[in-house]
Amino acid sequence: MNRTAVTTFAFLIFGLQLMSVHQSAQACQVDEFYLTKEGPLAASTPQILNEATKYEEGGDNDKLAGLLDKGSVLRLKGDIKVQVLERSFEFKTLKIKFSDRTDPYWVKDGSLKQIICN
């Protein structure tokens, strides 16, 4: 084969590989979408989340129940798809948005699980 044919063939193979990688990556773009785990707390602000977590860890169920009743804190149900809007590495929290709510909530890191595409 001459050099031009070999070069053309190499670029053709490279192009096909690039297209196949792009299609598989496009089919599973869930970098910002996660599923909730059952049980962790979510709150309207990071400060309220820290307060609720402190009450939960300290066993102060009355104060935690007050925050839950007001609606500023909720307990996550499992396998609800949420969008991660912001990550705070300093406080190890995530700002999430539920598809059926307008206001965002904050959760502790580890309260969500990745969506696995097959």
Phi and psi in degrees as a GROMACS rama.xvg file:
@    title "Ramachandran Plot"
@    xaxis  label "Phi"
@    yaxis  label "Psi"
@TYPE xy
-84.4227  168.251  ASN-2
-63.0479  -37.5528  ARG-3
-64.8071  -41.2448  THR-4
-66.4949  -41.9455  ALA-5
-64.0815  -43.7947  VAL-6
-64.1599  -43.79  THR-7
-62.3909  -43.3038  THR-8
-62.8297  -42.2703  PHE-9
-63.2015  -43.7395  ALA-10
-66.5801  -35.5053  PHE-11
-63.6479  -46.325  LEU-12
-62.5401  -44.2142  ILE-13
-60.9356  -42.2338  PHE-14
-63.7823  -41.9091  GLY-15
-64.5162  -41.0184  LEU-16
-64.6281  -42.1102  GLN-17
-63.2912  -40.8081  LEU-18
-65.4543  -39.9819  MET-19
-68.1334  -38.2982  SER-20
-66.8855  -42.1911  VAL-21
-63.2457  -41.6163  HIS-22
-66.0412  -40.4179  GLN-23
-70.1049  -34.6908  SER-24
-71.6185  -37.1283  ALA-25
-69.6229  -31.1074  GLN-26
-71.4272  -15.9294  ALA-27
-135.555  54.8846  CYS-28
-88.4818  90.4856  GLN-29
-127.139  24.5599  VAL-30
-56.2825  -33.1949  ASP-31
-104.805  0.665518  GLU-32
-110.693  136.367  PHE-33
-138.886  170.004  TYR-34
-109.189  144.745  LEU-35
-78.8349  152.57  THR-36
-93.7001  154.766  LYS-37
-75.6414  124.465  GLU-38
110.16  -35.2434  GLY-39
-63.3158  161.726  PRO-40
-88.4425  149.708  LEU-41
-131.306  142.573  ALA-42
-138.092  161.019  ALA-43
-71.5301  -23.8617  SER-44
-138.833  158.133  THR-45
-62.5381  -33.9498  PRO-46
-65.7477  -43.5794  GLN-47
-67.4094  -35.8754  ILE-48
-62.1345  -44.4957  LEU-49
-63.1312  -40.9698  ASN-50
-62.8499  -46.217  GLU-51
-64.8489  -40.0847  ALA-52
-63.6286  -40.265  THR-53
-63.0501  -42.7552  LYS-54
-63.5829  -42.19  TYR-55
-65.5295  -45.993  GLU-56
-67.7086  -31.9485  GLU-57
-84.8404  -4.56152  GLY-58
76.6085  18.692  GLY-59
-87.9445  76.522  ASP-60
-67.85  -28.064  ASN-61
-66.4519  -45.4767  ASP-62
-68.697  -38.017  LYS-63
-64.5374  -41.3932  LEU-64
-62.2898  -35.9954  ALA-65
-62.4205  -41.8356  GLY-66
-68.0176  -37.9191  LEU-67
-65.9255  -40.2636  LEU-68
-65.8766  -36.5775  ASP-69
-70.4662  -20.3196  LYS-70
89.3399  -0.0106217  GLY-71
-78.9239  -14.1985  SER-72
-131.844  141.474  VAL-73
-138.904  158.768  LEU-74
-99.5969  129.434  ARG-75
-69.3071  141.402  LEU-76
-95.2354  155.958  LYS-77
-76.7766  148.987  GLY-78
59.9396  38.5016  ASP-79
-97.9762  127.953  ILE-80
-76.0073  127.375  LYS-81
-130.86  158.821  VAL-82
-106.409  130.349  GLN-83
-85.6732  120.239  VAL-84
-95.0834  -32.4601  LEU-85
-155.155  147.686  GLU-86
-122.017  132.56  ARG-87
-111.566  102.062  SER-88
-71.4023  -28.4513  PHE-89
-66.0145  -44.8352  GLU-90
-100.174  -0.582634  PHE-91
55.0283  49.9287  LYS-92
-129.941  162.249  THR-93
-128.533  137.381  LEU-94
-94.3277  120.846  LYS-95
-121.977  160.64  ILE-96
-130.296  126.103  LYS-97
-82.2151  148.236  PHE-98
-69.4227  -23.7995  SER-99
-101.87  9.62695  ASP-100
-129.983  149.889  ARG-101
-90.1528  -34.661  THR-102
-85.1546  140.686  ASP-103
-78.6564  161.533  PRO-104
-128.213  159.421  TYR-105
-111.497  139.114  TRP-106
-132.099  157.404  VAL-107
-73.4607  147.776  LYS-108
-59.0711  134.131  ASP-109
102.578  -5.10738  GLY-110
-84.4661  -7.44772  SER-111
-122.972  157.74  LEU-112
-127.448  149.523  LYS-113
-69.0625  150.484  GLN-114
-86.5042  123.899  ILE-115
-98.6872  123.352  ILE-116
-96.5092  136.642  CYS-117
